Amino acid sequence: MITQVDDGNPAGPGLLGEEISSSASRPDVVALMLAALETEPGMSVLEIGTGTGWNAALLAERVGAANVTTVEVDPQVADRAREVLRHDGYGVTVITGDGALGHPPGAPYDRVVATVAAERVPCAWAVQTRPGGRVLVPWATDFHNGALVSFVVSGDGAMRGRIVGNVAFMLLRVRRGERASTARHVRNPEESGRACLSRHPRRRGVSMWAPLAETGAARCS
């Protein structure tokens, strides 16, 4: 469900070119992500992308409201979610800020979950997660949106993960507007040529595996 267009400043109702800037996810997507996050009561959770506050409320039911911190980049969206959550009795911490930076004052977290897509996973999310903790990210490129990736953070701060689902989310606002290019997506572009795929282009999933064959994997940045 669309809850905001054009970052809260639409040019006019029904005009072409309106860009969706906030939405509420489908219930089945929310359920998939909450299951993949594998939370337990008492765990501390950082959510990136508050939106309506619905997901934060569900997290609060699971781990306790005092253990949930959610970050929203849009002041209007954050204020509305903060008011709704408070009205419904969920005393979660709602921060207005850039989710790509996480929220260091509340770290370390047992779980970090992004409800926005990232092409390169911000290192702040790994740094602010306890060793053995989990980071759940909808990973997307201009070729594919998107794979739901569950990372486990190791003691050396590295993240190793696997794809656990298929979801589509809007990109982090700081990453919007970037477009595919050989300079950004291809290693050694001057030496790149043709690549052969063992799957037919019309087969499901090739849009994801093609860029992975070029880039290797999503990178923390």
N, C-alpha and C positions, 0 to 999 in steps of 0.2 A: 504494500500500500504506500503510495507516494504521500509524504507529509511536508515536503518543501521542494520548491524549484528555484533555480537561479540564486542560490545562497540567501533566500529570503527576500530578494529584490527582483521579482518578476517584471518583465517589460509590460506584460498585460495578459489578461486571461485568454487562453486558447491560441496564443500566437505561436507560430512555428519557431523552433530554435530554443524553446524553454529547456533547460537542463535540470534533470532530477538531481537534487543535492542532499536529500534526506528521505528515508523511507523506513517502513516497518517490514521486517522479513516475514515470509510465510511461516505458519506454525510448524510445518514439517522440517523446514530448514533450521529453525530455532531448536527444535527437539534433537535433530541430528548433531548440531554443534554442542549442545549441552551434554549429550551422551559422550561425544568424543573428548570433551574436556576432562571427564573423569574426576569431578570434584567430590570431596568428602566434607561432612560438617566440620566447621572450624577452620577450613583452609582460607587463606587470603587470596583474593582474586582481583586482578586489574583488567577492566574492560576498556577497549579502545573503540569509541564510537557509541555514545549513549543513546542517540536517537530519541525515541519516545520514552525510554526508561523501562520498557516492558522486560527486556532481557535482564537488566540489572535487578528488577524485582524478583524474577525467577531465580537468579543467582542468590539473592538474599534469602529466599525461602530454603535454599539448599545449604548454604554455608553460614548464614547469619548476616544481617544487614551491616553490622559493624565491620565485617570482613570484606566488604565489597567497595572498591573504588572504581569509578567510571569517568572517563575523560571524553569531553565533547568539544570540538573545535569551534562550533558555531554558537555564539553567545545566546541567540534567540532560542535555539533548540535546547541548549543546556538549561536555560532559565525555565523553560516550559517543563522539561523532564524533572528538574529539581522540585518544582512546585507540585507536580503530579505525584511523584514518589513520596514527598513529605505528606501530602494530603491522604495518601493511601497507607501511611504508617510505615514506610520503608526508609529508615534513616541511613541510607547508603551515602557515601561521600561522592558528590558530583563536582568534578573539576572542569572549569572552562580553560581549554588550552590545546596545544598541538599534541595529538595522541602519538605521533611518531617519536616524541621525546619521553613517552611513558609518564610516570609520576614518581620521581625519586624519593620524595619524603615518605612514601608508604612502603617502599621496598625493604626487604625482598618479598616477592609474592610467590605463592605456591603455583598459581596459574595466571597466565595472561591470555586473554581471548580478544581477537580483533573482529569487529563486525563491519570492517571496511577492508577492501582488498589492498594488497601490497605486492609490487613486483620484486622489490628488494626489501627484505625484512629488516627493519631498523634494529641496530645492535642494542639500543637502549632496552628493548624488550627482553633480550637474552641476559643482559647485565643485571636487570632488575628482577630476575627470576632465580629462585633458589636452585642449587645443584639438584638434579633429579626432578625438578619442576617441569611443567608442560607449557608450551606456547602454541596456541591454535590460531592459524592464519589462513584466510582465503587468499591464495596466491594467484596472481593474474598477470598476463602480458597483453600486448596488443594483438597477439595471435590467439589467445585463449583466456576466457574468464568463466570459470576458474576452478582450480583444484583446492580442496580443503586439506591443508597440510598440518599434521600434528607433530611438533618438534619436542624432543626431550633435551633439556639443558644439562650438559655434563659439568664436572668440576672445573674444567679449564675454560668454561664459558662458551664452548662450541655448542651448536645446536644440530642434532641429527634427527631426521624425521621421515615420515612416510605419508603418502596420500591416503586419506580416510574417507573422502567423499567428493562430490562435485557440486559446487555452489557458485553463484554469481553475485558479486557485490560491487558497489562503487569504489573507486580508488581513493586512497588517502588524498586529501585536498592538496597537500604539498607536492603530490606526484601527478596531479591532473594536468592535462595539456601536453604531456610528453607523447611523442609518436614513435612508432617503430623506425629504426634506422640501423644500418650495418654497424655504425660506430658504437651504438649502445648494445646491440643484441648479438653481434657476431665477433668471436675471438679471431684475431688475425685476419681482418676483413680483406687485406691486400692479397692474402693467400687463399681466400675462400673461393670455392667454385660450386659445383653441383653436389647435392647430397642425395643419397638413395634411401628410400623408406621401404621397409618390408610390408607396410600396410597400404591398402588402397586409400587414396585421398578422401574418398567418401565414407570410409569406415569411421565410426565414432571414436574420438580421442586423438586423431592424428593432429588436430590443431594444437594440442598440448605437447605431444611428443616431438613434433617438428622443432619448435623453439628449444626444447630441452636438449635435442641433439646438437644444437649450435652453442647454447650457453652453458650446458653442463648441469646447472641447477639454479634455483633461486638463491640470491646472495644477500647476506646481511650487510647493511650499509648505514 
